[in-house]
Structures are given as structure tokens and as C-alpha cells.
Amino acid sequence: MKTIQWSNTERKQMKKIPRNYQEAIFKCVDQLESFPDCESLDIKVLKNHTYDFRLRVGRYRVLFDNKEEVRIIAIQEVRKRDNHNY
């Protein structure tokens, strides 16, 4: 099992997202505890990007890093999908 780590910045970003998307995002992020065995989630490895992975939840993207040596998944950003995310 991994620990999910949210920073204050991501918590503030989540408050700006509509409630129904917040619930879906939290539900999907909770499933990341079993990463990389999360076959039902839409996760993509990012190349030439600041963060290692992205999780797609509807119109939103959760960008995160997987720190295998300490078994922590650090949530870095939650953003609405547009042309400026990647």
C-alpha cells in the first residue's frame, strides 16, 4: 500500500472544482494506493514533463509522481483539461 500525499496548493485547487467532480477525483485518487495495479484507471506515463504520471478523471487531470522508494504518491496538480496542461 502507498500513502497519498496532498499539498495545500492541491487542496485549494480542489475547492474550485465543482462538487460532483471533486467526489470522482477523490474516489480515483484513493484507488492509487494500489498503484501500479490500478488497471481500471486511465493513467498515462508522461514523457518530457515535470511530473511522472497523469490520471484522467472526466474533464480533469490529476498530475502525480510515484516515489517508489518511500511508497508515496504525491499529488502535484489538479487541472481542468485544456490546451495548456501538457
C-alpha positions as CSV (number, residue, x, y, z in Angstrom):
1,M,0.0,0.0,0.0
2,K,1.1,3.5,-0.8
3,T,0.3,6.7,1.0
4,I,-1.4,9.5,-0.9
5,Q,0.1,12.9,-0.2
6,W,-1.8,16.2,-0.9
7,S,-0.2,19.6,-0.5
8,N,-2.0,22.7,0.5
9,T,-1.9,24.0,-3.1
10,E,-3.8,21.0,-4.4
11,R,-6.3,21.2,-1.7
12,K,-7.0,24.8,-2.7
13,Q,-7.3,23.7,-6.4
14,M,-9.9,21.1,-5.4
15,K,-12.1,23.7,-3.7
16,K,-12.5,25.5,-7.0
17,I,-13.7,22.3,-8.8
18,P,-17.5,21.5,-8.9
19,R,-18.6,19.1,-6.1
20,N,-19.5,16.2,-8.4
21,Y,-16.0,16.2,-10.0
22,Q,-14.4,16.5,-6.6
23,E,-16.1,13.3,-5.4
24,A,-15.0,11.5,-8.6
25,I,-11.4,12.8,-8.3
26,F,-11.1,11.7,-4.6
27,K,-12.5,8.3,-5.5
28,C,-10.0,7.7,-8.3
29,V,-7.1,9.1,-6.2
30,D,-7.9,6.8,-3.4
31,Q,-7.5,3.9,-5.8
32,L,-4.0,5.0,-6.5
33,E,-3.0,3.4,-3.1
34,S,-2.6,0.1,-5.1
35,F,-0.6,1.8,-7.9
36,P,0.7,0.4,-10.4
37,D,-2.0,-2.3,-10.1
38,C,-4.9,0.1,-10.9
39,E,-6.0,-1.3,-14.2
40,S,-9.4,0.4,-14.2
41,L,-8.0,3.9,-14.0
42,D,-6.9,5.9,-17.0
43,I,-3.3,6.6,-16.1
44,K,-0.6,7.7,-18.6
45,V,3.1,8.0,-18.2
46,L,4.3,11.5,-19.2
47,K,7.5,12.0,-21.1
48,N,9.4,15.3,-21.1
49,H,7.1,16.6,-18.4
50,T,7.6,17.9,-14.8
51,Y,5.5,15.1,-13.4
52,D,5.7,11.4,-13.9
53,F,2.1,10.4,-14.5
54,R,-1.4,11.8,-15.2
55,L,-4.7,10.4,-14.1
56,R,-7.7,11.3,-16.2
57,V,-11.0,11.9,-14.4
58,G,-13.6,13.2,-16.8
59,R,-12.6,16.7,-17.9
60,Y,-9.9,17.0,-15.2
61,R,-6.3,15.7,-14.9
62,V,-4.5,14.7,-11.8
63,L,-0.8,15.0,-12.3
64,F,1.3,13.0,-9.8
65,D,4.7,11.5,-9.0
66,N,5.3,8.0,-7.8
67,K,8.1,7.8,-5.2
68,E,8.7,4.1,-5.1
69,E,11.5,4.1,-2.6
70,V,9.2,5.6,0.2
71,R,5.9,4.3,-1.2
72,I,4.3,7.7,-1.5
73,I,2.2,9.1,-4.3
74,A,2.5,12.9,-4.3
75,I,-0.4,14.7,-6.0
76,Q,1.1,17.7,-7.8
77,E,-1.7,19.4,-9.7
78,V,-5.4,19.0,-10.4
79,R,-6.5,20.9,-13.5
80,K,-9.3,21.2,-16.0
81,R,-8.2,19.7,-19.3
82,D,-7.3,22.4,-21.9
83,N,-4.5,23.1,-24.3
84,H,-2.2,24.4,-21.6
85,N,-2.0,21.3,-19.4
86,Y,0.7,19.4,-21.2
